[in-house]
Amino acid sequence: MPTSEKAERAVMLKHTGLNCCQAVAAALAEDMGLAPEQIVQLASGFGAGMGCMENTCGALVGAAMAAGMKTQGKGTTRYTKMLSGVFAQRCGSVLCKELKGRDTGVVLCPCDDCVRNAVLAYEEIMGAMESV
Protein backbone atom coordinates (compact mmCIF):
# COMPACT_ATOMS: atom_id res chain seq x y z
CA MET A 1 0.00 0.00 0.00
CA PRO A 2 1.42 3.39 -0.95
CA THR A 3 1.92 5.79 1.94
CA SER A 4 3.26 9.23 2.71
CA GLU A 5 5.16 11.01 5.45
CA LYS A 6 2.01 12.80 6.63
CA ALA A 7 0.03 9.55 6.66
CA GLU A 8 2.65 7.84 8.81
CA ARG A 9 2.85 10.90 11.07
CA ALA A 10 -0.91 10.68 11.61
CA VAL A 11 -0.62 7.01 12.62
CA MET A 12 2.20 7.90 15.01
CA LEU A 13 0.09 10.69 16.52
CA LYS A 14 -2.77 8.23 17.02
CA HIS A 15 -0.42 6.14 19.15
CA THR A 16 0.35 9.13 21.39
CA GLY A 17 -3.24 9.19 22.67
CA LEU A 18 -5.02 11.27 20.04
CA ASN A 19 -8.27 9.99 18.58
CA CYS A 20 -8.47 9.23 14.85
CA CYS A 21 -9.88 12.63 13.92
CA GLN A 22 -7.32 14.48 16.01
CA ALA A 23 -4.45 12.46 14.55
CA VAL A 24 -5.45 13.13 10.93
CA ALA A 25 -6.23 16.78 11.54
CA ALA A 26 -2.99 17.35 13.47
CA ALA A 27 -0.94 15.68 10.71
CA LEU A 28 -2.61 18.00 8.19
CA ALA A 29 -2.46 21.09 10.45
CA GLU A 30 0.12 22.77 8.23
CA ASP A 31 -2.33 22.60 5.31
CA MET A 32 -4.96 24.21 7.54
CA GLY A 33 -2.82 27.09 8.66
CA LEU A 34 -3.61 26.37 12.29
CA ALA A 35 -1.44 25.27 15.19
CA PRO A 36 -1.67 21.53 15.92
CA GLU A 37 -2.86 22.33 19.48
CA GLN A 38 -5.87 24.21 18.10
CA ILE A 39 -6.66 21.37 15.73
CA VAL A 40 -6.51 18.78 18.50
CA GLN A 41 -9.05 20.77 20.50
CA LEU A 42 -11.30 21.32 17.48
CA ALA A 43 -11.24 17.61 16.58
CA SER A 44 -11.68 16.25 20.11
CA GLY A 45 -15.39 15.48 19.76
CA PHE A 46 -15.04 13.36 16.65
CA GLY A 47 -13.28 10.28 18.00
CA ALA A 48 -14.94 6.88 18.00
CA GLY A 49 -16.74 7.60 14.79
CA MET A 50 -18.87 10.58 15.76
CA GLY A 51 -21.19 9.29 18.43
CA CYS A 52 -19.51 6.18 19.78
CA MET A 53 -19.06 4.35 16.51
CA GLU A 54 -22.48 5.23 15.13
CA ASN A 55 -21.56 7.51 12.28
CA THR A 56 -18.79 8.77 10.02
CA CYS A 57 -15.25 7.62 10.80
CA GLY A 58 -13.39 10.30 12.74
CA ALA A 59 -10.34 9.96 10.51
CA LEU A 60 -12.45 10.94 7.51
CA VAL A 61 -13.92 13.87 9.48
CA GLY A 62 -10.36 15.08 10.17
CA ALA A 63 -9.57 14.99 6.45
CA ALA A 64 -12.81 16.86 5.70
CA MET A 65 -11.87 19.54 8.25
CA ALA A 66 -8.53 19.98 6.51
CA ALA A 67 -10.29 20.21 3.14
CA GLY A 68 -12.53 22.95 4.51
CA MET A 69 -9.56 24.99 5.59
CA LYS A 70 -7.66 24.33 2.35
CA THR A 71 -10.62 25.49 0.23
CA GLN A 72 -11.47 28.33 2.62
CA GLY A 73 -14.96 26.84 2.74
CA LYS A 74 -15.57 27.31 -0.98
CA GLY A 75 -16.82 24.17 -2.71
CA THR A 76 -15.75 22.03 0.22
CA THR A 77 -18.76 19.70 0.03
CA ARG A 78 -17.68 18.65 -3.45
CA TYR A 79 -14.22 17.76 -2.14
CA THR A 80 -15.66 16.04 0.92
CA LYS A 81 -17.79 13.85 -1.35
CA MET A 82 -14.67 12.90 -3.31
CA LEU A 83 -12.75 12.25 -0.07
CA SER A 84 -15.56 10.00 1.14
CA GLY A 85 -15.52 8.04 -2.11
CA VAL A 86 -11.77 7.47 -2.07
CA PHE A 87 -11.84 6.61 1.64
CA ALA A 88 -14.71 4.13 1.19
CA GLN A 89 -12.89 2.51 -1.72
CA ARG A 90 -9.74 2.06 0.39
CA CYS A 91 -11.45 1.07 3.66
CA GLY A 92 -14.73 -0.59 2.68
CA SER A 93 -17.09 1.93 4.32
CA VAL A 94 -17.20 5.42 5.83
CA LEU A 95 -19.11 4.35 8.94
CA CYS A 96 -17.07 3.61 12.04
CA LYS A 97 -19.37 0.81 13.22
CA GLU A 98 -18.96 -0.98 9.88
CA LEU A 99 -15.21 -0.37 9.70
CA LYS A 100 -14.75 -1.77 13.21
CA GLY A 101 -17.23 -4.64 12.73
CA ARG A 102 -19.27 -3.59 15.74
CA ASP A 103 -22.41 -5.43 14.60
CA THR A 104 -20.83 -8.12 12.41
CA GLY A 105 -17.63 -8.98 14.25
CA VAL A 106 -15.74 -8.48 10.97
CA VAL A 107 -13.26 -5.60 11.00
CA LEU A 108 -13.11 -4.01 7.55
CA CYS A 109 -10.28 -1.63 8.36
CA PRO A 110 -8.28 -1.16 11.59
CA CYS A 111 -7.99 2.38 12.99
CA ASP A 112 -4.35 2.79 11.95
CA ASP A 113 -5.31 2.04 8.35
CA CYS A 114 -8.34 4.36 8.52
CA VAL A 115 -6.07 7.16 9.73
CA ARG A 116 -3.49 6.40 7.05
CA ASN A 117 -6.13 6.15 4.31
CA ALA A 118 -7.84 9.39 5.33
CA VAL A 119 -4.57 11.29 4.90
CA LEU A 120 -3.80 9.52 1.63
CA ALA A 121 -7.30 10.33 0.31
CA TYR A 122 -6.82 13.96 1.34
CA GLU A 123 -3.45 14.13 -0.43
CA GLU A 124 -4.91 12.53 -3.57
CA ILE A 125 -7.99 14.76 -3.79
CA MET A 126 -6.55 18.02 -2.53
CA GLY A 127 -3.31 17.50 -4.47
CA ALA A 128 -5.41 17.14 -7.63
CA MET A 129 -7.19 20.37 -6.67
CA GLU A 130 -3.85 22.22 -6.69
CA SER A 131 -3.02 21.04 -10.20
CA VAL A 132 -6.29 22.39 -11.64
C-alpha positions in Angstrom: 0.0 0.0 0.0 1.4 3.4 -0.9 1.9 5.8 1.9 3.3 9.2 2.7 5.2 11.0 5.4 2.0 12.8 6.6 0.0 9.5 6.7 2.6 7.8 8.8 2.8 10.9 11.1 -0.9 10.7 11.6 -0.6 7.0 12.6 2.2 7.9 15.0 0.1 10.7 16.5 -2.8 8.2 17.0 -0.4 6.1 19.2 0.3 9.1 21.4 -3.2 9.2 22.7 -5.0 11.3 20.0 -8.3 10.0 18.6 -8.5 9.2 14.8 -9.9 12.6 13.9 -7.3 14.5 16.0 -4.4 12.5 14.5 -5.5 13.1 10.9 -6.2 16.8 11.5 -3.0 17.4 13.5 -0.9 15.7 10.7 -2.6 18.0 8.2 -2.5 21.1 10.4 0.1 22.8 8.2 -2.3 22.6 5.3 -5.0 24.2 7.5 -2.8 27.1 8.7 -3.6 26.4 12.3 -1.4 25.3 15.2 -1.7 21.5 15.9 -2.9 22.3 19.5 -5.9 24.2 18.1 -6.7 21.4 15.7 -6.5 18.8 18.5 -9.1 20.8 20.5 -11.3 21.3 17.5 -11.2 17.6 16.6 -11.7 16.3 20.1 -15.4 15.5 19.8 -15.0 13.4 16.7 -13.3 10.3 18.0 -14.9 6.9 18.0 -16.7 7.6 14.8 -18.9 10.6 15.8 -21.2 9.3 18.4 -19.5 6.2 19.8 -19.1 4.3 16.5 -22.5 5.2 15.1 -21.6 7.5 12.3 -18.8 8.8 10.0 -15.3 7.6 10.8 -13.4 10.3 12.7 -10.3 10.0 10.5 -12.5 10.9 7.5 -13.9 13.9 9.5 -10.4 15.1 10.2 -9.6 15.0 6.5 -12.8 16.9 5.7 -11.9 19.5 8.3 -8.5 20.0 6.5 -10.3 20.2 3.1 -12.5 23.0 4.5 -9.6 25.0 5.6 -7.7 24.3 2.4 -10.6 25.5 0.2 -11.5 28.3 2.6 -15.0 26.8 2.7 -15.6 27.3 -1.0 -16.8 24.2 -2.7 -15.8 22.0 0.2 -18.8 19.7 0.0 -17.7 18.6 -3.5 -14.2 17.8 -2.1 -15.7 16.0 0.9 -17.8 13.9 -1.4 -14.7 12.9 -3.3 -12.7 12.2 -0.1 -15.6 10.0 1.1 -15.5 8.0 -2.1 -11.8 7.5 -2.1 -11.8 6.6 1.6 -14.7 4.1 1.2 -12.9 2.5 -1.7 -9.7 2.1 0.4 -11.4 1.1 3.7 -14.7 -0.6 2.7 -17.1 1.9 4.3 -17.2 5.4 5.8 -19.1 4.3 8.9 -17.1 3.6 12.0 -19.4 0.8 13.2 -19.0 -1.0 9.9 -15.2 -0.4 9.7 -14.7 -1.8 13.2 -17.2 -4.6 12.7 -19.3 -3.6 15.7 -22.4 -5.4 14.6 -20.8 -8.1 12.4 -17.6 -9.0 14.3 -15.7 -8.5 11.0 -13.3 -5.6 11.0 -13.1 -4.0 7.6 -10.3 -1.6 8.4 -8.3 -1.2 11.6 -8.0 2.4 13.0 -4.4 2.8 11.9 -5.3 2.0 8.3 -8.3 4.4 8.5 -6.1 7.2 9.7 -3.5 6.4 7.0 -6.1 6.2 4.3 -7.8 9.4 5.3 -4.6 11.3 4.9 -3.8 9.5 1.6 -7.3 10.3 0.3 -6.8 14.0 1.3 -3.5 14.1 -0.4 -4.9 12.5 -3.6 -8.0 14.8 -3.8 -6.5 18.0 -2.5 -3.3 17.5 -4.5 -5.4 17.1 -7.6 -7.2 20.4 -6.7 -3.9 22.2 -6.7 -3.0 21.0 -10.2 -6.3 22.4 -11.6 
